[in-house]
Amino acid sequence: MKSLISSLLAVLAVGLSAPAWAAQPLLTPAELSGIRQNPDVRVIDIRSPKEYAAGHIPGAVSAPYGKWRGPADDPGKLPPEDKLVALVRSLGLDTNTHAVVVSSGANSTDFGGSARVYWTLKYLGLTNLSILNGGLKAWAGAGLAEDRNVPSVASTQYVAHLDQSLIATTQQVAAQVNNQQTRLIDARPRKFYLGDAKAPTALVPGTIKGAVNLENDKWFKPGTSIFVDPEKARQIAAAELAHPAQETISFCNTGHWAATDWFALSEVVGVKNVRLYPASLAEWTHDSALPMQNVPSRGKQILMKLKGLVS
């Protein structure tokens, strides 16, 4: 009887410590305003330190986007696990924390930073996550308060539980190139997919063999960083991805735009088995043996370089 009572008390304690709501992947400014003062909510501002210092959502902690990225020559690569865990702990995040990621809201590309941080936190084992739809721009547009106070948060002893189902390595992507049951999605603007432009981090223009193009900006209300409603997102997915697949892998140049496609399909639309290839073409193109398509001729690449379309 004593052991039964102890077990019941333990379950009750967990229930009391857990947030009383289920986190939605996207929050409006009004929704965030309604919960932000709850002690289980942690607002994570990923803008630059200068932007944060100029004004932020009250109670938000600063964690600039660069801290979540790899080295300059391979920025899509995840930082070492110990550094990511130390960052998570310093932000006061733990299993029961509802983490809300906030970017500037400047444009659809800016949203990719929020999506990449959200994905990283989920990969580390945190699941109670949201993104502020429209970022700080939407918050300010709603007339909600900002301040310059830097909150003091207690560090945690969070232990990562890596969710390997969310990530794809170069070797894993290469193994799926000719698999008709795996859908490879290039999240970059069309000109990159077609090989008419190249990012500095990629050695070769073009895309991974067999990939389809789902431009990351399709998920937003035109000219904004406001993500469309779930029904509209489902319509976009149905129109862009007509053929079913058992698995989807999203990539871009450095895993930034790709994080938006991953977030849209996995978290909003509810597609199963969606993975992110964080290193993306910045790593893929450094191995000449890996298959590509839409690669322009050497002469065209020289002409593109002269026009400043590649570097």
Backbone as numpy.savetxt, mean C-alpha at the origin, in Angstrom:
# Nx Ny Nz CAx CAy CAz Cx Cy Cz
-13.18 -26.35 37.87 -14.01 -25.14 37.87 -13.14 -23.88 37.87
-12.09 -23.93 38.70 -11.21 -22.76 38.77 -10.57 -22.46 37.41
-10.14 -23.52 36.71 -9.51 -23.31 35.39 -10.51 -22.77 34.39
-11.78 -23.23 34.50 -12.82 -22.73 33.60 -13.06 -21.25 33.82
-13.13 -20.84 35.07 -13.33 -19.43 35.40 -12.17 -18.59 34.88
-10.95 -19.10 35.05 -9.77 -18.37 34.58 -9.81 -18.18 33.07
-10.25 -19.24 32.36 -10.33 -19.16 30.90 -11.36 -18.13 30.47
-12.50 -18.12 31.15 -13.55 -17.15 30.82 -13.10 -15.72 31.07
-12.38 -15.53 32.17 -11.87 -14.19 32.47 -10.86 -13.74 31.42
-10.04 -14.69 30.94 -9.04 -14.35 29.90 -9.72 -13.93 28.62
-10.77 -14.67 28.21 -11.51 -14.32 27.01 -12.16 -12.96 27.15
-12.74 -12.70 28.35 -13.38 -11.41 28.60 -12.37 -10.28 28.52
-11.18 -10.52 29.06 -10.14 -9.47 29.03 -9.76 -9.13 27.61
-9.62 -10.16 26.75 -9.29 -9.91 25.35 -10.39 -9.11 24.69
-11.63 -9.49 24.95 -12.76 -8.80 24.35 -12.83 -7.35 24.76
-12.51 -7.07 26.03 -12.56 -5.69 26.51 -11.44 -4.85 25.93
-10.29 -5.48 25.63 -9.16 -4.71 25.11 -9.25 -4.47 23.62
-10.07 -5.27 22.92 -10.18 -5.13 21.47 -11.10 -3.97 21.11
-10.86 -3.30 19.98 -11.73 -2.22 19.55 -13.16 -2.71 19.38
-14.11 -1.81 19.62 -15.52 -2.19 19.57 -16.08 -2.13 18.15
-15.24 -1.89 17.15 -15.71 -1.80 15.77 -14.77 -2.58 14.86
-15.28 -2.94 13.73 -14.45 -3.59 12.72 -13.93 -2.52 11.78
-12.61 -2.46 11.64 -12.01 -1.43 10.80 -12.41 -1.61 9.34
-12.78 -0.52 8.70 -13.06 -0.51 7.27 -11.79 -0.06 6.54
-11.53 -0.59 5.35 -10.29 -0.21 4.66 -10.19 1.28 4.34
-11.34 1.93 4.12 -11.35 3.36 3.84 -12.26 4.08 4.83
-11.76 5.18 5.37 -12.55 6.01 6.27 -12.72 7.39 5.68
-13.88 7.98 5.83 -14.09 9.38 5.47 -13.53 10.24 6.60
-13.28 11.52 6.34 -12.85 12.39 7.43 -13.83 12.38 8.60
-15.12 12.38 8.33 -16.11 12.38 9.41 -16.02 11.10 10.23
-15.80 9.98 9.57 -15.69 8.71 10.29 -14.45 8.69 11.18
-13.33 9.19 10.65 -12.11 9.24 11.46 -12.28 10.21 12.62
-12.91 11.35 12.37 -13.14 12.33 13.43 -13.94 11.73 14.58
-14.85 10.81 14.24 -15.69 10.23 15.26 -15.00 9.21 16.15
-13.86 8.67 15.70 -13.19 7.63 16.49 -11.77 7.98 16.92
-11.20 9.06 16.41 -9.77 9.29 16.58 -9.33 9.45 18.03
-10.24 9.87 18.93 -9.86 10.06 20.32 -9.94 8.77 21.13
-10.41 7.70 20.51 -10.41 6.42 21.20 -8.97 5.97 21.42
-8.63 5.51 22.61 -7.23 5.13 22.89 -6.71 3.99 22.02
-7.61 3.21 21.42 -7.16 2.11 20.56 -6.86 2.57 19.14
-7.14 3.82 18.81 -6.92 4.34 17.46 -5.59 5.08 17.39
-4.80 4.77 16.38 -3.53 5.48 16.16 -3.50 6.00 14.73
-3.47 7.31 14.58 -3.39 7.94 13.27 -1.92 8.07 12.89
-1.55 7.52 11.73 -0.16 7.52 11.28 -0.02 8.45 10.09
0.67 9.55 10.29 0.88 10.56 9.26 2.17 10.24 8.52
2.08 9.90 7.23 3.27 9.46 6.49 3.87 10.59 5.64
3.41 11.81 5.84 3.98 12.94 5.10 5.38 13.27 5.63
6.02 14.23 5.01 7.36 14.62 5.43 7.32 15.26 6.82
8.43 15.23 7.55 8.48 15.89 8.86 8.09 17.36 8.80
8.47 18.05 7.71 8.13 19.46 7.56 6.63 19.65 7.44
6.00 18.81 6.63 4.55 18.91 6.47 3.84 18.59 7.78
4.32 17.58 8.46 3.72 17.19 9.75 3.82 18.33 10.75
4.98 18.97 10.81 5.20 20.04 11.78 4.32 21.25 11.50
3.94 21.44 10.24 3.11 22.59 9.88 1.66 22.42 10.30
1.27 21.21 10.61 -0.11 20.96 11.03 -0.54 19.56 10.66
-1.21 18.88 11.59 -1.62 17.50 11.36 -2.90 17.21 12.14
-3.47 16.05 11.91 -4.65 15.63 12.66 -4.27 15.49 14.12
-5.03 16.08 15.03 -4.69 15.98 16.46 -4.49 14.53 16.90
-3.37 14.29 17.57 -3.06 12.95 18.05 -2.29 12.10 17.07
-2.13 12.56 15.82 -1.41 11.77 14.83 0.08 11.69 15.15
0.67 10.54 14.87 2.11 10.37 15.02 2.76 10.43 13.64
4.00 10.87 13.61 4.71 11.04 12.34 5.55 9.81 12.01
5.36 9.30 10.80 6.15 8.16 10.31 6.34 8.35 8.81
7.26 9.24 8.41 7.43 9.58 6.99 7.57 8.36 6.09
7.02 8.48 4.91 6.95 7.36 3.96 8.30 6.72 3.70
9.34 7.53 3.67 10.67 7.00 3.40 11.11 5.93 4.37
10.58 5.95 5.59 10.96 4.95 6.59 10.42 3.56 6.25
9.43 3.53 5.38 8.79 2.26 5.02 9.36 1.69 3.72
10.35 2.37 3.14 10.87 2.01 1.82 12.29 1.47 1.90
12.73 0.86 0.80 14.06 0.29 0.72 15.10 1.33 0.33
16.31 0.89 -0.02 17.40 1.80 -0.38 17.12 2.51 -1.70
17.87 3.57 -1.97 17.63 4.41 -3.15 17.72 3.61 -4.46
18.60 2.62 -4.51 18.75 1.86 -5.76 17.73 0.72 -5.89
16.96 0.49 -4.83 15.92 -0.55 -4.87 14.82 -0.18 -3.88
14.17 0.98 -4.10 13.24 1.53 -3.11 12.00 0.68 -2.85
11.64 -0.18 -3.80 10.48 -1.02 -3.58 10.73 -2.14 -2.58
11.98 -2.48 -2.39 12.34 -3.56 -1.48 11.96 -3.19 -0.05
11.47 -4.15 0.71 11.13 -3.88 2.11 12.40 -3.62 2.93
12.35 -2.69 3.86 13.46 -2.53 4.80 13.61 -3.82 5.62
14.73 -4.00 6.30 14.90 -5.19 7.15 13.76 -5.31 8.16
13.38 -6.53 8.45 12.25 -6.77 9.36 12.45 -6.12 10.72
13.67 -6.17 11.25 13.89 -5.60 12.58 13.65 -4.09 12.60
14.00 -3.42 11.49 13.77 -1.97 11.44 12.28 -1.66 11.33
11.54 -2.45 10.56 10.11 -2.24 10.46 9.41 -2.50 11.79
9.83 -3.56 12.48 9.22 -3.88 13.77 9.53 -2.77 14.78
10.76 -2.28 14.77 11.11 -1.18 15.68 10.26 0.05 15.40
10.00 0.32 14.11 9.16 1.46 13.74 7.74 1.26 14.25
7.19 0.08 14.02 5.84 -0.24 14.48 5.73 -0.07 15.99
6.69 -0.59 16.71 6.68 -0.47 18.18 6.73 0.98 18.63
7.58 1.77 17.96 7.74 3.18 18.35 6.47 3.99 18.13
5.62 3.52 17.21 4.36 4.21 16.93 3.25 3.79 17.87
3.56 2.87 18.78 2.57 2.41 19.74 1.56 1.44 19.15
1.95 0.74 18.10 1.03 -0.19 17.45 1.14 -1.58 18.05
-0.01 -2.21 18.21 -0.06 -3.57 18.70 -1.26 -4.26 18.06
-1.47 -5.50 18.42 -2.51 -6.30 17.79 -3.88 -5.64 17.82
-4.21 -4.99 18.93 -5.54 -4.41 19.08 -5.64 -2.96 18.64
-4.54 -2.40 18.14 -4.58 -1.01 17.68 -5.27 -0.91 16.33
-6.12 0.09 16.19 -6.70 0.41 14.87 -5.81 1.49 14.27
-4.98 1.11 13.31 -4.05 2.04 12.67 -4.70 2.66 11.44
-4.68 3.99 11.38 -5.26 4.73 10.25 -4.14 5.49 9.56
-3.86 5.16 8.30 -2.76 5.76 7.56 -3.26 7.00 6.83
-2.48 8.09 6.96 -2.87 9.37 6.37 -1.72 9.92 5.53
-2.00 10.22 4.26 -1.03 10.88 3.39 -1.53 12.29 3.10
-0.90 12.99 2.19 -1.27 14.39 1.93 -2.60 14.50 1.19
-2.91 13.51 0.35 -4.12 13.60 -0.46 -3.95 14.45 -1.69
-2.70 14.65 -2.11 -2.42 15.53 -3.24 -3.00 15.01 -4.54
-2.88 13.69 -4.78 -3.35 13.10 -6.03 -3.42 11.59 -5.88
-3.77 10.90 -6.96 -3.90 9.45 -6.90 -2.56 8.78 -6.62
-1.47 9.32 -7.14 -0.15 8.74 -6.87 0.18 8.83 -5.39
-0.19 9.93 -4.74 0.04 10.08 -3.32 -0.65 8.98 -2.53
-1.83 8.56 -2.99 -2.56 7.50 -2.29 -1.73 6.23 -2.22
-0.88 6.00 -3.23 -0.06 4.80 -3.24 0.82 4.67 -2.01
1.25 5.80 -1.45 2.04 5.76 -0.22 1.23 5.17 0.93
-0.02 5.62 1.07 -0.89 5.07 2.11 -1.12 3.58 1.90
-1.37 3.20 0.65 -1.63 1.79 0.36 -0.41 0.93 0.65
0.78 1.46 0.33 2.01 0.69 0.56 2.25 0.51 2.07
2.01 1.55 2.87 2.19 1.43 4.32 1.15 0.48 4.90
-0.10 0.60 4.45 -1.18 -0.30 4.88 -0.77 -1.74 4.60
-0.29 -2.00 3.36 0.13 -3.35 2.98 1.27 -3.83 3.86
2.24 -2.97 4.14 3.38 -3.35 4.98 2.93 -3.74 6.38
2.02 -2.96 6.95 1.51 -3.27 8.29 0.77 -4.61 8.29
0.00 -4.85 7.23 -0.72 -6.12 7.15 0.25 -7.28 6.96
1.27 -7.08 6.17 2.30 -8.10 5.99 2.97 -8.44 7.31
3.14 -7.44 8.18 3.76 -7.65 9.49 2.82 -8.31 10.48
1.56 -8.50 10.10 0.63 -9.20 10.96 -0.45 -8.37 11.60
-0.44 -7.06 11.35 -1.49 -6.19 11.88 -2.68 -6.20 10.90
-3.87 -6.30 11.41 -5.03 -6.46 10.53 -6.11 -5.41 10.74
-6.04 -4.63 11.81 -7.07 -3.63 12.09 -6.61 -2.31 11.49
-6.81 -2.16 10.18 -6.17 -1.09 9.41 -7.17 -0.31 8.57
-6.87 0.97 8.36 -7.68 1.82 7.48 -6.78 2.86 6.83
-7.29 3.45 5.76 -6.68 4.61 5.11 -7.69 5.74 5.14
-7.24 6.94 5.43 -8.12 8.11 5.35 -8.31 8.46 3.88
-9.51 8.29 3.38 -9.80 8.53 1.97 -9.67 10.03 1.67
-8.74 10.34 0.76 -8.51 11.74 0.42 -7.42 12.40 1.22
-6.87 11.68 2.22 -5.76 12.21 2.99 -6.06 13.49 3.75
-4.99 14.19 4.10 -5.15 15.41 4.90 -5.89 16.49 4.10
-5.78 16.44 2.79 -6.49 17.42 1.96 -8.00 17.29 2.19
-8.50 16.08 2.25 -9.92 15.87 2.49 -10.29 16.26 3.92
-9.40 15.98 4.86 -9.64 16.34 6.28 -9.78 17.86 6.40
-8.85 18.58 5.80 -8.91 20.04 5.84 -10.13 20.55 5.10
-10.45 19.92 3.97 -11.62 20.34 3.20 -12.92 20.17 3.94
-12.92 19.24 4.91 -14.12 19.03 5.73 -14.18 19.99 6.90
-13.19 20.88 7.00 -13.18 21.88 8.08 -12.83 21.32 9.43
-12.13 20.20 9.48 -11.78 19.56 10.75 -10.46 20.10 11.29
-10.32 20.02 12.60 -9.21 20.67 13.29 -7.86 20.01 13.00
-6.83 20.83 13.02 -5.45 20.37 12.97 -4.70 21.06 14.10
-3.59 20.46 14.50 -2.74 21.13 15.48 -1.28 20.81 15.20
-0.38 21.35 16.03 1.05 21.12 15.84 1.66 20.37 17.02
0.84 19.89 17.91 1.34 19.17 19.08 1.86 17.80 18.67
2.97 17.41 19.24 3.55 16.08 18.98 3.18 15.18 20.15
2.31 14.20 19.91 1.87 13.35 21.02 2.97 12.42 21.51
2.89 12.06 22.75 3.80 11.09 23.34 3.07 9.75 23.42
3.60 8.74 22.76 2.96 7.42 22.78 3.92 6.40 23.37
3.36 5.46 24.09 4.17 4.41 24.70 4.53 3.36 23.66
5.78 2.97 23.65 6.20 1.90 22.73 5.59 0.57 23.15
5.45 -0.32 22.18 4.91 -1.65 22.45 6.01 -2.69 22.29
5.66 -3.92 22.54 6.57 -5.04 22.32 6.04 -5.92 21.20
5.45 -5.29 20.19 4.81 -6.04 19.12 5.79 -7.03 18.47
5.29 -8.24 18.25 6.07 -9.29 17.58 5.42 -9.55 16.22
6.20 -9.41 15.16 5.65 -9.58 13.81 5.28 -11.03 13.54
4.20 -11.19 12.79 3.77 -12.49 12.28 3.59 -12.32 10.78
4.65 -12.54 10.04 4.68 -12.22 8.62 3.65 -13.03 7.84
2.85 -12.33 7.06 1.84 -12.97 6.22 2.42 -13.14 4.82
3.03 -14.28 4.57 3.71 -14.52 3.31 2.74 -14.61 2.13
1.45 -14.75 2.40 0.47 -14.82 1.30 0.28 -13.48 0.62
0.82 -12.40 1.20 0.62 -11.07 0.65 1.77 -10.60 -0.24
2.88 -11.33 -0.23 4.08 -10.84 -0.89 4.56 -11.82 -1.96
5.12 -11.27 -3.03 5.72 -12.09 -4.08 7.16 -11.63 -4.30
8.06 -12.57 -4.36 9.46 -12.28 -4.64 9.71 -12.38 -6.14
10.87 -11.94 -6.58 11.22 -12.03 -7.99 11.17 -13.48 -8.47
11.70 -14.37 -7.66 11.71 -15.78 -8.04 10.28 -16.33 -8.15
9.42 -15.93 -7.23 8.04 -16.41 -7.26 7.28 -15.87 -8.47
7.52 -14.61 -8.82 6.87 -14.05 -10.00 7.37 -14.76 -11.25
8.67 -14.98 -11.34 9.24 -15.66 -12.51 8.62 -17.04 -12.70
8.32 -17.71 -11.61 7.74 -19.05 -11.69 6.30 -19.04 -12.19
5.66 -17.86 -12.15 4.25 -17.75 -12.54 4.04 -17.13 -13.92
5.12 -16.75 -14.60 4.99 -16.02 -15.86 4.13 -16.75 -16.88
4.29 -18.04 -17.00 3.54 -18.80 -18.01 2.36 -19.58 -17.43
2.00 -19.24 -16.20 0.88 -19.91 -15.55 -0.41 -19.16 -15.87
-1.30 -19.78 -16.61 -2.53 -19.12 -17.03 -3.48 -18.85 -15.86
-3.22 -19.50 -14.73 -4.09 -19.30 -13.57 -3.62 -18.14 -12.69
-2.48 -17.54 -13.03 -1.96 -16.40 -12.28 -2.04 -15.16 -13.15
-2.64 -14.11 -12.62 -2.80 -12.84 -13.33 -1.73 -11.87 -12.86
-0.89 -11.41 -13.79 0.12 -10.40 -13.48 -0.41 -9.04 -13.90
-0.44 -8.09 -12.96 -1.02 -6.77 -13.23 0.05 -5.69 -13.11
0.21 -4.94 -14.17 1.10 -3.78 -14.21 0.27 -2.55 -13.87
0.57 -1.93 -12.74 -0.24 -0.81 -12.24 0.20 0.54 -12.78
1.20 0.57 -13.63 1.77 1.84 -14.09 0.90 2.49 -15.17
1.12 3.79 -15.41 0.44 4.43 -16.54 0.75 3.70 -17.84
-0.15 3.82 -18.79 -0.10 3.04 -20.03 1.23 3.18 -20.77
1.81 4.38 -20.78 3.03 4.60 -21.55 4.19 3.75 -21.02
4.21 3.48 -19.71 5.25 2.62 -19.14 5.01 1.17 -19.56
3.76 0.75 -19.48 3.40 -0.61 -19.84 3.77 -0.91 -21.30
3.53 0.06 -22.18 3.80 -0.12 -23.61 5.27 0.02 -23.97
6.09 0.42 -23.01 7.51 0.59 -23.29 7.85 1.93 -23.89
6.93 2.90 -23.80 7.16 4.24 -24.36 7.77 5.19 -23.34
7.95 4.72 -22.12 8.61 5.50 -21.07 9.23 4.52 -20.09
10.22 5.00 -19.33 10.93 4.14 -18.38 11.30 4.93 -17.14
11.13 4.31 -15.98 11.54 4.94 -14.73 13.06 4.80 -14.55
13.71 5.71 -13.84 15.15 5.61 -13.63 15.58 4.32 -12.94
14.68 3.74 -12.13 15.04 2.53 -11.39 15.01 1.27 -12.24
14.40 1.33 -13.42 14.33 0.17 -14.31 15.42 0.27 -15.37
16.01 -0.87 -15.71 17.06 -0.86 -16.72 16.50 -0.90 -18.14
15.31 -1.49 -18.29 14.75 -1.71 -19.62 13.29 -1.25 -19.65
12.87 -0.57 -20.74 11.45 -0.24 -20.88 10.64 -1.51 -21.17
9.36 -1.45 -20.91 8.50 -2.59 -21.17 7.90 -3.13 -19.89
7.36 -4.33 -19.96 6.69 -4.91 -18.81 7.01 -6.40 -18.71
6.57 -7.02 -17.64 6.80 -8.46 -17.46 5.94 -9.24 -18.46
6.51 -10.26 -19.02 5.81 -11.07 -20.01 4.47 -11.57 -19.47
3.42 -11.38 -20.27 2.10 -11.87 -19.91 1.28 -10.94 -19.05
1.86 -9.81 -18.64 1.14 -8.90 -17.75 0.05 -8.13 -18.49
-1.00 -7.78 -17.75 -2.03 -6.89 -18.26 -1.89 -5.57 -17.53
-2.41 -4.53 -18.14 -2.27 -3.19 -17.59 -3.55 -2.74 -16.89
-3.44 -2.42 -15.59 -4.54 -1.84 -14.83 -4.00 -0.60 -14.14
-4.10 0.52 -14.83 -3.51 1.77 -14.34 -4.08 2.15 -12.98
-3.19 2.50 -12.08 -3.58 2.74 -10.68 -4.55 3.90 -10.50
-4.57 4.85 -11.43 -5.43 6.01 -11.24 -6.89 5.76 -11.61
-7.20 4.57 -12.10 -8.58 4.25 -12.46 -9.49 4.13 -11.24
-8.91 3.97 -10.06 -9.70 3.74 -8.85 -10.18 5.03 -8.18
-9.92 6.17 -8.79 -10.20 7.45 -8.13 -11.18 8.31 -8.90
-11.89 9.13 -8.17 -12.73 10.13 -8.82 -11.80 11.03 -9.61
-12.11 11.30 -10.88 -11.19 12.03 -11.77 -10.61 13.29 -11.15
-9.29 13.41 -11.24 -8.61 14.61 -10.77 -8.47 14.72 -9.27
-8.77 13.65 -8.53 -8.69 13.70 -7.07 -7.93 12.50 -6.53
-7.75 12.48 -5.20 -7.20 11.30 -4.53 -8.30 10.60 -3.74
-9.56 10.86 -4.11 -10.70 10.24 -3.45 -10.99 8.89 -4.11
-10.84 7.83 -3.35 -11.10 6.49 -3.86 -12.60 6.32 -4.10
-12.95 5.65 -5.19 -14.36 5.46 -5.53 -15.03 4.56 -4.50
-16.37 4.54 -4.50 -17.09 3.68 -3.57 -16.93 2.21 -3.98
-17.18 1.29 -3.05 -16.95 -0.14 -3.34 -17.69 -0.66 -4.57
-18.92 -0.22 -4.79 -19.66 -0.70 -5.95 -18.99 -0.28 -7.25
-18.53 0.97 -7.30 -17.82 1.44 -8.48 -16.51 0.68 -8.65
-15.83 0.39 -7.55 -14.58 -0.37 -7.62 -14.82 -1.76 -8.19
-15.92 -2.38 -7.80 -16.25 -3.71 -8.34 -16.52 -3.63 -9.84
-17.15 -2.56 -10.28 -17.41 -2.37 -11.70 -16.11 -2.20 -12.48
-15.18 -1.45 -11.92 -13.88 -1.26 -12.56 -13.15 -2.58 -12.68
-13.13 -3.35 -11.60 -12.44 -4.64 -11.61 -13.05 -5.58 -12.65
-14.39 -5.59 -12.73 -15.07 -6.47 -13.68 -14.75 -6.08 -15.12
-14.65 -4.78 -15.37 -14.38 -4.30 -16.72 -12.92 -4.52 -17.13
-12.01 -4.34 -16.18 -10.59 -4.42 -16.49 -10.03 -5.84 -16.45
-10.63 -6.68 -15.63 -10.12 -8.03 -15.43 -11.21 -9.04 -15.77
-11.43 -9.20 -17.05 -12.56 -10.03 -17.50 -12.34 -11.51 -17.23
-11.09 -11.97 -17.27 -10.83 -13.40 -17.13 -10.49 -13.74 -15.69
-11.09 -14.80 -15.16 -10.82 -15.20 -13.77 -9.41 -15.76 -13.62
-8.91 -15.70 -12.39 -7.59 -16.25 -12.10 -7.59 -16.74 -10.66
-6.75 -17.70 -10.39 -6.65 -18.22 -9.03 -5.79 -17.33 -8.15
-4.92 -16.55 -8.79 -4.01 -15.69 -8.05 -3.72 -14.44 -8.86
-3.51 -13.33 -8.17 -3.19 -12.06 -8.82 -1.93 -11.49 -8.17
-1.01 -11.00 -8.99 0.21 -10.36 -8.48 0.30 -8.97 -9.11
0.39 -7.96 -8.26 0.46 -6.57 -8.72 1.89 -6.06 -8.64
2.32 -5.33 -9.68 3.66 -4.77 -9.69 3.66 -3.42 -10.41
4.75 -2.69 -10.29 4.93 -1.42 -11.02 6.43 -1.20 -11.18
6.91 0.00 -10.90 8.36 0.24 -10.94 9.02 -0.10 -9.61
8.41 0.38 -8.52 9.00 0.19 -7.19 7.97 -0.20 -6.13
6.87 -0.81 -6.54 5.88 -1.27 -5.57 5.05 -0.19 -4.92
4.95 0.98 -5.55 4.17 2.10 -5.02 2.78 2.14 -5.67
2.75 2.36 -6.98 1.48 2.31 -7.71 0.84 0.92 -7.56
1.68 -0.10 -7.53 1.17 -1.47 -7.41 0.43 -1.68 -6.10
0.82 -0.96 -5.06 0.14 -1.09 -3.77 -1.30 -0.61 -3.88
-1.55 0.37 -4.74 -2.93 0.84 -4.94 -3.77 -0.24 -5.59
-3.26 -0.89 -6.63 -4.00 -1.98 -7.27 -4.23 -3.12 -6.28
-3.19 -3.45 -5.50 -3.35 -4.50 -4.48 -4.47 -4.13 -3.50
-4.43 -2.89 -3.00 -5.42 -2.44 -2.01 -6.82 -2.48 -2.62
-6.95 -1.98 -3.83 -8.26 -1.94 -4.48 -8.85 -3.34 -4.63
-8.04 -4.25 -5.16 -8.55 -5.60 -5.44 -8.73 -6.42 -4.17
-7.74 -6.40 -3.30 -7.78 -7.23 -2.11 -8.70 -6.68 -1.03
-8.57 -5.39 -0.72 -9.24 -4.84 0.44 -10.61 -4.25 0.13
-10.79 -3.69 -1.05 -12.06 -3.03 -1.38 -12.98 -3.96 -2.18
-12.45 -4.53 -3.26 -13.27 -5.40 -4.11 -13.45 -6.78 -3.49
-12.44 -7.25 -2.76 -12.54 -8.54 -2.11 -12.07 -9.71 -2.94
-11.19 -9.45 -3.92 -10.61 -10.53 -4.72 -9.68 -11.35 -3.82
-9.75 -12.66 -3.93 -8.92 -13.54 -3.12 -7.54 -13.72 -3.74
-6.58 -13.99 -2.86 -5.23 -14.36 -3.29 -4.57 -13.28 -4.16
-4.53 -12.06 -3.64 -3.84 -10.96 -4.32 -2.53 -10.70 -3.59
-1.45 -10.69 -4.34 -0.14 -10.43 -3.74 0.50 -9.20 -4.37
1.40 -8.59 -3.63 2.17 -7.45 -4.11 3.61 -7.90 -4.34
4.15 -7.49 -5.48 5.56 -7.71 -5.79 6.28 -6.40 -5.48
6.76 -6.23 -4.26 7.27 -4.92 -3.83 8.50 -4.44 -4.61
9.41 -5.33 -4.93 10.62 -4.92 -5.64 10.33 -4.50 -7.07
9.33 -5.13 -7.69 8.84 -4.77 -9.02 9.95 -4.67 -10.06
9.73 -3.81 -11.08 10.66 -3.77 -12.21 12.03 -3.21 -11.85
12.13 -2.49 -10.76 13.44 -2.00 -10.33 14.38 -3.16 -10.07
13.83 -4.29 -9.66 14.64 -5.48 -9.44 14.57 -6.43 -10.64
13.37 -6.61 -11.18 13.15 -7.56 -12.29 14.05 -7.26 -13.48
14.17 -6.00 -13.87 14.91 -5.64 -15.07 16.43 -5.72 -14.91
16.89 -5.96 -13.69 18.33 -6.10 -13.48 18.82 -7.51 -13.77
17.90 -8.39 -14.11 18.27 -9.75 -14.53 17.82 -9.93 -15.97
18.74 -9.91 -16.89 18.41 -9.95 -18.32 17.77 -11.27 -18.74
17.86 -12.28 -17.89 17.27 -13.57 -18.24 15.77 -13.62 -17.98
15.25 -12.65 -17.25 13.83 -12.66 -16.92 13.02 -12.12 -18.10
11.91 -12.78 -18.45 11.17 -12.43 -19.67 10.41 -11.12 -19.59
10.49 -10.35 -20.67 9.82 -9.07 -20.79 8.99 -9.04 -22.08
8.05 -8.11 -22.14 7.33 -7.83 -23.37 7.24 -6.32 -23.54
6.89 -5.89 -24.75 6.78 -4.47 -25.08 8.11 -3.74 -24.94
9.21 -4.46 -25.12 10.52 -3.83 -25.05 10.84 -3.20 -26.40
11.07 -1.91 -26.49 11.36 -1.27 -27.78 12.73 -1.66 -28.31
12.90 -1.46 -29.58 14.19 -1.76 -30.20 15.27 -0.86 -29.61
16.52 -1.27 -29.81 17.65 -0.48 -29.29 17.63 0.93 -29.88
17.30 1.03 -31.17 17.25 2.34 -31.81 16.18 3.22 -31.20
15.02 2.63 -30.93 13.94 3.41 -30.31 14.31 3.83 -28.90
15.02 2.96 -28.18 15.42 3.32 -26.82 16.38 4.51 -26.83
17.29 4.54 -27.83 18.21 5.68 -27.94 17.44 6.95 -28.23
16.45 6.86 -29.12 15.62 8.02 -29.45 14.82 8.48 -28.23
14.29 7.53 -27.48 13.53 7.87 -26.27 14.42 8.58 -25.26
15.67 8.14 -25.17 16.59 8.78 -24.23 16.88 10.21 -24.64
17.03 10.43 -25.93 17.27 11.78 -26.42 16.08 12.70 -26.16
14.88 12.12 -26.17 13.66 12.89 -25.89 13.37 13.03 -24.41
14.21 12.37 -23.57 14.01 12.45 -22.14 12.92 11.54 -21.61
12.51 10.53 -22.41 11.46 9.61 -21.97 12.02 8.47 -21.14
13.32 8.26 -21.22 13.97 7.26 -20.37 15.24 7.89 -19.81
15.77 7.28 -18.78 17.01 7.81 -18.18 17.90 6.66 -17.78
